[in-house]
Amino acid sequence: MRSNTASVEHITADKMYDTNAVYQTLEKYFPDAEIIIPPKENKFADEVHHSKRMSNLIESFAVGIMRWQKRRHYGRRNVSETAMQRYKKIIGNKLHSRRFTNQNQGMLLGCSILNSFTHLGMPNSYRVA
């Protein structure tokens, strides 16, 4: 197992990943992270659920899914998804090297390019409808 280079405090995913296996894996590698995954609609509380999964299930049922998402900052997921979409559109959908170390360098270079674009300025967006 490789050591983490950065502390992860917040992990967010869509409800497709609402499984005990996902929670167990995330907790194994990031034990202190807050795991934010909305529960699937047909879930019920029982003792076989992972404790963090159970907590999300109970809280979302108690306060409602929209309030739960707001409380847990679920909207941050959109920011990361937008960043990945921007990366794929500008840099490309796939890595260009077969070697892992070169893939790391390619990703860092791609991120550096995107950061340079961002520092030049972002477009002003306005809601029209």
C-alpha positions as CSV (number, residue, x, y, z in Angstrom):
1,M,0.0,0.0,0.0
2,R,1.4,3.4,-1.0
3,S,1.3,6.2,1.6
4,N,-1.0,9.1,1.0
5,T,0.8,12.4,0.2
6,A,-2.1,14.6,1.3
7,S,-4.7,14.4,4.0
8,V,-8.1,13.8,2.6
9,E,-10.9,15.3,4.6
10,H,-14.0,15.1,2.3
11,I,-14.9,12.4,-0.2
12,T,-18.1,12.8,-2.3
13,A,-19.6,10.4,-4.9
14,D,-23.0,9.9,-6.5
15,K,-25.4,7.3,-5.2
16,M,-24.2,4.7,-7.6
17,Y,-21.3,4.2,-5.2
18,D,-23.6,3.6,-2.2
19,T,-22.3,0.2,-1.2
20,N,-20.7,-1.2,1.9
21,A,-17.6,-2.2,-0.2
22,V,-17.0,1.4,-1.3
23,Y,-17.3,2.7,2.2
24,Q,-15.0,0.0,3.6
25,T,-12.4,0.7,0.9
26,L,-12.5,4.5,1.4
27,E,-12.3,4.1,5.2
28,K,-9.3,1.8,4.8
29,Y,-7.3,4.4,2.8
30,F,-8.8,7.6,4.3
31,P,-10.0,6.7,7.9
32,D,-10.5,10.4,8.9
33,A,-12.3,11.5,5.8
34,E,-16.0,12.5,5.8
35,I,-17.6,10.2,3.2
36,I,-20.6,11.8,1.4
37,I,-22.6,9.5,-0.7
38,P,-26.4,9.9,-1.0
39,P,-28.3,6.7,-0.2
40,K,-30.1,4.8,-2.9
41,E,-33.9,5.3,-2.7
42,N,-34.8,1.7,-1.8
43,K,-32.4,1.4,1.2
44,F,-33.4,0.8,4.8
45,A,-31.4,0.9,8.0
46,D,-30.0,-2.3,9.5
47,E,-26.9,-3.5,11.3
48,V,-25.2,-4.8,8.1
49,H,-24.6,-1.3,6.8
50,H,-21.2,0.4,7.3
51,S,-21.4,2.9,10.1
52,K,-20.7,6.0,7.9
53,R,-23.2,4.7,5.3
54,M,-25.8,4.2,8.1
55,S,-25.2,7.7,9.3
56,N,-25.8,9.2,5.8
57,L,-28.9,7.1,5.4
58,I,-30.5,8.1,8.8
59,E,-29.6,11.8,8.4
60,S,-30.9,12.1,4.9
61,F,-34.1,10.4,5.9
62,A,-34.5,12.6,8.9
63,V,-33.9,16.0,7.3
64,G,-34.7,15.2,3.6
65,I,-32.3,14.6,0.8
66,M,-32.0,18.2,-0.3
67,R,-31.3,19.6,3.2
68,W,-28.8,16.7,3.8
69,Q,-27.0,17.5,0.6
70,K,-26.7,21.2,1.6
71,R,-25.6,20.3,5.1
72,R,-22.9,17.9,3.8
73,H,-21.7,20.2,1.0
74,Y,-22.6,17.7,-1.6
75,G,-22.5,20.5,-4.2
76,R,-18.7,20.4,-4.0
77,R,-18.9,17.3,-6.2
78,N,-20.0,19.5,-9.2
79,V,-16.8,21.6,-8.9
80,S,-14.6,18.5,-9.2
81,E,-16.7,17.1,-12.0
82,T,-16.5,20.3,-13.9
83,A,-12.7,20.4,-13.5
84,M,-12.4,16.9,-14.8
85,Q,-14.6,17.7,-17.8
86,R,-12.4,20.8,-18.5
87,Y,-9.3,18.6,-18.3
88,K,-10.7,16.0,-20.7
89,K,-11.8,18.6,-23.2
90,I,-8.6,20.5,-23.3
91,I,-5.9,17.9,-22.5
92,G,-7.7,14.7,-23.8
93,N,-9.7,11.7,-22.5
94,K,-6.7,9.3,-22.1
95,L,-3.2,9.2,-20.8
96,H,-0.6,9.2,-23.5
97,S,2.1,7.1,-21.8
98,R,2.1,3.5,-20.8
99,R,4.5,4.0,-17.8
100,F,3.0,5.0,-14.5
101,T,5.7,7.5,-13.7
102,N,5.3,9.2,-17.1
103,Q,1.5,9.2,-16.6
104,N,2.0,11.1,-13.3
105,Q,4.2,13.6,-15.1
106,G,1.6,14.0,-17.9
107,M,-1.2,14.6,-15.4
108,L,0.9,17.2,-13.5
109,L,1.7,18.9,-16.8
110,G,-2.0,18.9,-17.8
111,C,-3.0,20.4,-14.5
112,S,-0.3,23.0,-14.8
113,I,-1.7,24.0,-18.2
114,L,-5.2,24.3,-16.9
115,N,-4.1,26.3,-13.9
116,S,-2.3,28.7,-16.3
117,F,-5.5,29.1,-18.3
118,T,-7.4,29.7,-15.1
119,H,-5.0,32.5,-14.0
120,L,-5.5,34.2,-17.3
121,G,-9.2,34.5,-16.5
122,M,-12.4,32.6,-16.4
123,P,-15.4,33.5,-18.5
124,N,-18.3,35.4,-16.9
125,S,-21.4,33.1,-16.9
126,Y,-25.0,34.4,-16.6
127,R,-28.2,32.4,-16.1
128,V,-30.6,33.1,-19.0
129,A,-33.6,31.0,-18.1
